[in-house]
Amino acid sequence: MTEEKKHKVTVFSTPTCPWCVLVKRYLDEKGVEYENVDVSIDHEGAKKMIDRSGEMGVPQLWIDDELVVGFDQGAINKLLGLK
């Protein structure tokens, strides 16, 4: 197996958001490690997310220095080098 670049991935989500569940399941299936920030209880995390994106909606993914709002599989795949 070839060595893959290690990406820093942070997922901002809530437990009641169906798209959040799907994006985390997708990352799990692809073997992508990520930090999950539950913005329903982590108010500092929520503030950080909103300050950076200007958006309150979840899911939001920070992949390295890039921002993806929503479950945009094409953008996620491109940034992570997935097929």
C-alpha positions as CSV (number, residue, x, y, z in Angstrom):
1,M,0.0,0.0,0.0
2,T,1.3,3.4,-0.9
3,E,1.8,6.0,1.8
4,E,-0.9,8.6,1.7
5,K,-0.7,12.3,2.7
6,K,-2.0,12.8,6.2
7,H,-4.7,15.5,6.1
8,K,-6.0,17.5,9.1
9,V,-9.8,17.1,8.9
10,T,-12.2,18.8,11.3
11,V,-16.0,18.1,11.0
12,F,-18.4,20.6,12.7
13,S,-21.7,18.9,13.3
14,T,-24.7,18.3,15.5
15,P,-26.1,14.9,16.5
16,T,-29.5,15.7,15.0
17,C,-28.3,16.7,11.5
18,P,-28.8,13.9,9.0
19,W,-26.1,15.3,6.6
20,C,-23.6,15.4,9.4
21,V,-24.2,11.7,10.1
22,L,-23.8,10.9,6.4
23,V,-20.6,12.9,6.0
24,K,-19.0,11.3,9.1
25,R,-20.1,7.8,7.9
26,Y,-18.6,8.6,4.5
27,L,-15.2,9.6,6.0
28,D,-15.3,6.5,8.2
29,E,-15.9,4.3,5.2
30,K,-13.0,5.9,3.4
31,G,-10.7,5.5,6.4
32,V,-10.2,9.2,6.9
33,E,-9.4,10.3,10.5
34,Y,-11.1,13.5,11.6
35,E,-11.9,15.5,14.7
36,N,-15.6,16.0,15.4
37,V,-16.8,19.2,16.9
38,D,-20.3,19.0,18.2
39,V,-21.4,22.6,17.9
40,S,-24.6,21.9,19.9
41,I,-22.5,21.6,23.1
42,D,-19.2,23.1,22.1
43,H,-20.0,26.8,21.9
44,E,-16.4,27.9,21.4
45,G,-16.2,25.5,18.5
46,A,-19.4,26.9,17.1
47,K,-18.1,30.5,17.4
48,K,-14.8,29.4,15.6
49,M,-16.8,27.8,12.8
50,I,-19.1,30.8,12.3
51,D,-16.2,33.3,12.5
52,R,-14.3,31.5,9.7
53,S,-17.1,30.6,7.3
54,G,-19.8,33.2,8.1
55,E,-22.2,30.2,8.0
56,M,-24.2,28.7,10.9
57,G,-25.2,25.6,8.9
58,V,-23.7,22.2,9.4
59,P,-21.9,20.1,8.4
60,Q,-18.8,22.1,7.8
61,L,-15.5,20.5,7.1
62,W,-12.1,22.0,7.5
63,I,-9.7,20.0,5.3
64,D,-6.2,21.3,5.9
65,D,-6.7,25.0,5.1
66,E,-9.8,24.6,3.0
67,L,-13.4,25.0,4.0
68,V,-16.3,22.8,2.7
69,V,-19.8,23.7,3.7
70,G,-22.3,20.8,3.5
71,F,-21.8,17.3,2.3
72,D,-20.1,18.2,-1.0
73,Q,-18.7,14.8,-1.9
74,G,-16.9,16.1,-5.0
75,A,-15.0,18.8,-3.0
76,I,-14.2,16.4,-0.2
77,N,-12.8,13.8,-2.6
78,K,-10.8,16.4,-4.4
79,L,-9.2,17.8,-1.3
80,L,-8.5,14.4,0.2
81,G,-7.4,12.8,-3.0
82,L,-10.2,10.2,-2.9
83,K,-11.8,8.5,-5.8
